Amino acid sequence: MEKIPMRVKEIIPFYDGTLCHIRLEWVNASDRFNFNTGQFVMLSLTHEEKGAYFAIASAPEENESLDFLIKKTSGIGEKLLNRKVGDIVRLEGPLGKGFPIDQYKGKHLLLIGVGTGIAPLRSVYRSVILRRSDFRYVHLYYGVLTPAHFCHREEIRELRKKDIQVFLTVTTPDADWAGRTGFVQNHFAEAAPDPENSVALLAGMKEMIDQSREELLRIGFKPDQILINY
């Protein structure tokens, strides 16, 4: 697969700067591609360098540019966040099956993610907002370590005005946190989901996905109603 050149358009830090929103714009309009919500790409700095996988965090309908959530760890993530606006990076994709939500029109959607797993779910909810009437209720369950670790905080707060119910939880609350605590999978029953007419989309660490799947099966979901994006 040929690597596509992309130009850094903006970098927005979250938390202490070890996690950032990065927006890439097309260098050549002819390179634009269609993708499913939840799909991912491989990003690198050069043609020769082996890249790393990152989920697309923008909606397919917003393909004038692509958004990502990049963690500043060693390797590609750190190199990407050392780029400046105007610099070029390389992209291969789209990859993975994503979340083909067009197949689930008329269903309830449960979006379940922790940490950087919010990235592919952001692709979903931003697409859903543009065609909200296609779906029944939409619930976002988003868990992080501490309140400071939430990404796109204001945007997510505004989802309630878009008829998307939001359940935020932290595992290590601070003195000012008055919301939910614990793991996301401990809060599914709180909203009394309707398993028969629902689809759950999971993104995040494997342990959370496994435990969430177990809890969803326990409350009546079938295996084919529980989706991951890869």
Secondary structure as the mmCIF struct_conf table of DSSP 4:
data_model
#
loop_
_struct_conf.conf_type_id
_struct_conf.id
_struct_conf.beg_label_comp_id
_struct_conf.beg_label_asym_id
_struct_conf.beg_label_seq_id
_struct_conf.end_label_comp_id
_struct_conf.end_label_asym_id
_struct_conf.end_label_seq_id
HELX_LH_PP_P HELX_LH_PP_P1 GLU A 2 LYS A 3
STRN STRN1 ILE A 4 PHE A 14
TURN_TY1_P TURN_TY1_P1 TYR A 15 THR A 18
STRN STRN2 LEU A 19 TRP A 26
BEND BEND1 VAL A 27 ASN A 28
HELX_RH_3T_P HELX_RH_3T_P1 ALA A 29 ASP A 31
TURN_TY1_P TURN_TY1_P2 THR A 37 GLY A 38
STRN STRN3 PHE A 40 SER A 44
BEND BEND2 LEU A 45 GLU A 49
STRN STRN4 ALA A 52 ALA A 55
BEND BEND3 SER A 58 SER A 58
HELX_RH_3T_P HELX_RH_3T_P2 PRO A 60 GLU A 62
TURN_TY1_P TURN_TY1_P3 ASN A 63 GLU A 64
STRN STRN5 SER A 65 LYS A 71
TURN_TY1_P TURN_TY1_P4 SER A 74 GLY A 75
HELX_RH_AL_P HELX_RH_AL_P1 ILE A 76 LEU A 81
TURN_TY1_P TURN_TY1_P5 ASN A 82 ASN A 82
TURN_TY1_P TURN_TY1_P6 VAL A 85 GLY A 86
STRN STRN6 ILE A 88 LEU A 95
BEND BEND4 GLY A 96 GLY A 96
HELX_RH_3T_P HELX_RH_3T_P3 ILE A 101 TYR A 104
TURN_TY1_P TURN_TY1_P7 LYS A 105 GLY A 106
BEND BEND5 LYS A 107 LYS A 107
STRN STRN7 HIS A 108 VAL A 114
HELX_RH_3T_P HELX_RH_3T_P4 GLY A 115 GLY A 117
HELX_RH_AL_P HELX_RH_AL_P2 ILE A 118 LEU A 130
TURN_TY1_P TURN_TY1_P8 ARG A 131 ARG A 131
HELX_RH_3T_P HELX_RH_3T_P5 ARG A 132 ASP A 134
BEND BEND6 PHE A 135 ARG A 136
STRN STRN8 VAL A 138 VAL A 144
BEND BEND7 LEU A 145 THR A 146
HELX_RH_3T_P HELX_RH_3T_P6 PRO A 147 HIS A 149
BEND BEND8 CYS A 151 HIS A 152
HELX_RH_AL_P HELX_RH_AL_P3 ARG A 153 GLU A 158
HELX_RH_3T_P HELX_RH_3T_P7 LEU A 159 LYS A 162
TURN_TY1_P TURN_TY1_P9 ASP A 163 ASP A 163
STRN STRN9 GLN A 165 VAL A 170
BEND BEND9 THR A 171 THR A 172
TURN_TY1_P TURN_TY1_P10 ALA A 175 ASP A 176
BEND BEND10 GLY A 179 GLY A 179
STRN STRN10 ARG A 180 THR A 181
BEND BEND11 GLY A 182 GLY A 182
HELX_RH_3T_P HELX_RH_3T_P8 VAL A 184 ALA A 191
HELX_RH_3T_P HELX_RH_3T_P9 PRO A 195 ASN A 197
STRN STRN11 SER A 198 ALA A 203
BEND BEND12 GLY A 204 GLY A 204
HELX_RH_AL_P HELX_RH_AL_P4 LYS A 206 ARG A 218
TURN_TY1_P TURN_TY1_P11 ILE A 219 GLY A 220
HELX_RH_3T_P HELX_RH_3T_P10 PRO A 223 GLN A 225
STRN STRN12 ILE A 226 ILE A 228
#
